[in-house]
Amino acid sequence: MARSMKKAIITCAVTGATHTPTMSPYLPVTPTDIARQAVDAAEAGASIVHLHARREEDGMPTGNIDSWMHILRSIKQNSNVVCNMTTGGSTFMKIEDRLAAPLTAQPELTSLNLGSMNFGTFLMAEKPREWKYEWEKPFLEDSKGAVFRNTFEDIEAILVQLGQGCGTRFEFECYDVGHLHTLHHFVKTGLAKLPLFIQIVLGPLGGIAAEPDNLMFMKQTADRLFGDDYYFSVLAGGRAQMKLTTMAAILGGSVRVGMEDNLYIGPGELATSNAQQVAKIRSILESLSIEIASPDEVRDILELKGADKVAF
């Protein structure tokens, strides 16, 4: 069984690399807006903010170090929240570009994707829209012929360079059951350090579907592979977000919300901020008598190195 948690961790994934500026006027797509919404999400109850960077001029996902440092330093100046940098970037970034900013910033926590996969966002391009920027529609359409690359070599490089080299810990993102077995391989090699923090990812086209049975199957598999040497969290894309994250918390896990995963707060109603989603899941959890972990409690739970040991 997963390691018992006395308090749930709320992660907020602020912007991601899937949704584009045209899809919501509330999606933060400049470094300043990303930082501001991250701080607001922390004030609403998030103890971890999961971060991607975007270009100032048009909101396109980027690995630019200056954009990253603007985001990270702005958050740190205004909040004690744990900053979790992506190492996934976007489907179209090379591994060197994805790692450049994390290796520079040496954060407490980064994501780590446990396998190459089809990551289809092309269906989002089929809805008639007046696109704000020229890059948006092709960016979505091109996912139909692309592979989100995360080879064994890539995963090992991240574990060695960030884990051993920078003292960074990982949020292991598992989009299907095979990813859990890949993680088990890296535990056996000694590169993935215990206790693990596993993010069960449900819903992206190309990964396991956002259904309660799949959540249970993923958790049961993790229980069998890792015993009590892991904590787990759940994110669910789109309309399944609140339902399946609530289910995760009832099962003793943690939750991830945010506009990377879902642009809506309810049926047909766009979320006006990431903080609005955090406030909603916090209210649900507290109504179930589930306490929320603070950032410093998360640092203790996940054995993070501390905000004073980062390079931003």
Order of alpha helices (4+ residues) and beta strands (2+ residues): beta-beta-alpha-beta-beta-beta-alpha-beta-alpha-beta-alpha-alpha-beta-alpha-beta-alpha-beta-alpha-beta-beta-beta-alpha-beta-alpha
